[in-house]
């Protein structure tokens, strides 16, 4: 479940208008993901945008996806760790 959520968030961030290479705050990441999901009609639409980018621009899509996964992992691992500490 966790890996599916990571993948869905990364696809949405990939489909967002944030520039690759940026290091946005957690609030900016969440806003960008929410907007991308709404704009693309859900997470499936974000995955479709990702697939289209790989077909049209494979040389930049790979780097953008690495960036998106890194940002999502960093952002949400911090959140998950903090929540687990509070729950204990």
C-alpha positions as CSV (number, residue, x, y, z in Angstrom):
1,X,0.0,0.0,0.0
2,X,2.8,2.4,0.9
3,X,4.6,1.9,-2.4
4,X,1.3,2.5,-4.3
5,X,0.7,5.7,-2.5
6,X,4.3,6.8,-3.1
7,X,3.9,6.0,-6.8
8,X,0.6,7.8,-7.1
9,X,2.0,10.9,-5.3
10,X,5.1,10.9,-7.5
11,X,3.0,10.6,-10.7
12,X,0.9,13.5,-9.6
13,X,4.0,15.6,-8.7
14,X,5.5,14.6,-12.1
15,X,2.3,15.9,-13.7
16,X,2.3,19.1,-11.7
17,X,3.7,22.5,-12.8
18,X,6.5,22.6,-10.3
19,X,10.0,22.8,-11.9
20,X,12.1,19.7,-11.6
21,X,15.1,20.2,-9.5
22,X,13.3,22.5,-7.0
23,X,13.1,21.6,-3.3
24,X,9.6,22.7,-2.4
25,X,8.3,22.7,1.1
26,X,5.8,20.0,2.2
27,X,2.9,22.4,1.9
28,X,3.9,23.3,-1.7
29,X,4.3,19.6,-2.6
30,X,0.8,18.8,-1.2
31,X,-0.7,21.7,-3.0
32,X,0.9,20.8,-6.3
33,X,-0.2,17.1,-6.0
34,X,-3.8,18.2,-5.2
35,X,-3.9,20.5,-8.1
36,X,-2.4,18.0,-10.5
37,X,-4.8,15.3,-9.5
38,X,-7.8,17.7,-9.9
39,X,-6.5,19.1,-13.3
40,X,-5.8,15.6,-14.7
41,X,-9.0,14.0,-13.5
42,X,-7.5,11.8,-10.8
43,X,-4.4,9.8,-10.3
44,X,-5.0,7.8,-13.5
45,X,-4.9,11.0,-15.4
46,X,-1.6,11.9,-13.8
47,X,-0.2,8.5,-14.8
48,X,-1.4,9.1,-18.3
49,X,0.4,12.4,-18.4
50,X,3.5,10.7,-17.1
51,X,3.3,8.0,-19.8
52,X,2.7,10.6,-22.5
53,X,5.8,12.5,-21.3
54,X,7.9,9.3,-21.5
55,X,6.7,8.8,-25.1
56,X,7.2,12.4,-26.2
57,X,10.2,13.5,-24.1
58,X,12.0,10.4,-22.8
59,X,15.3,12.3,-22.3
60,X,13.7,14.6,-19.7
61,X,10.9,12.4,-18.3
62,X,13.3,10.1,-16.6
63,X,15.1,12.9,-14.7
64,X,11.8,14.5,-13.8
65,X,10.4,11.2,-12.4
66,X,13.6,10.7,-10.3
67,X,13.1,14.2,-8.9
68,X,9.4,13.6,-8.2
69,X,10.1,10.3,-6.4
70,X,12.8,11.9,-4.4
71,X,10.7,14.9,-3.3
72,X,7.7,12.7,-2.4
73,X,9.8,10.2,-0.5
74,X,11.6,12.9,1.4
75,X,8.4,14.9,2.1
76,X,6.3,12.0,3.2
77,X,8.9,9.9,5.1
78,X,9.3,12.9,7.4
79,X,5.6,13.1,7.9
80,X,5.2,9.3,8.5
81,X,8.1,9.3,10.9
82,X,6.6,12.2,12.9
83,X,3.2,10.6,13.0
84,X,4.7,7.3,14.2
85,X,6.5,9.2,17.0
86,X,3.3,10.9,18.1
87,X,1.4,7.6,18.1
88,X,3.9,5.9,20.3
